[in-house]
Amino acid sequence: MKTIYDIQQFLKKFGTIIYVGDRVADLELMESEIHELYNSQLIETKDYQSAIFLLRQEIVMETEKRAKNK
């Protein structure tokens, strides 16, 4: 997985579509879903690690962008 879109498509394979309308909340929910899939042993460690890395990186970028705009 290389992008947030890839993560969304990956989650869709498990029947999970996330859209709340708040980018950071969406990312946090995706992170939570990835954790649940990993804890349930439904995804591999490699997929888990790459998804969590991308999501946390994106959350930091979005949070910084919001802080800059205030």
Secondary structure, 3 states (H helix, E strand, C coil): CCCHHHHHHHHHCCCCCCCCCCHHHHHHHHHHHHHHHHHCCCCCHHHHHHHHHHHHHHHHHHHHHHHHHC
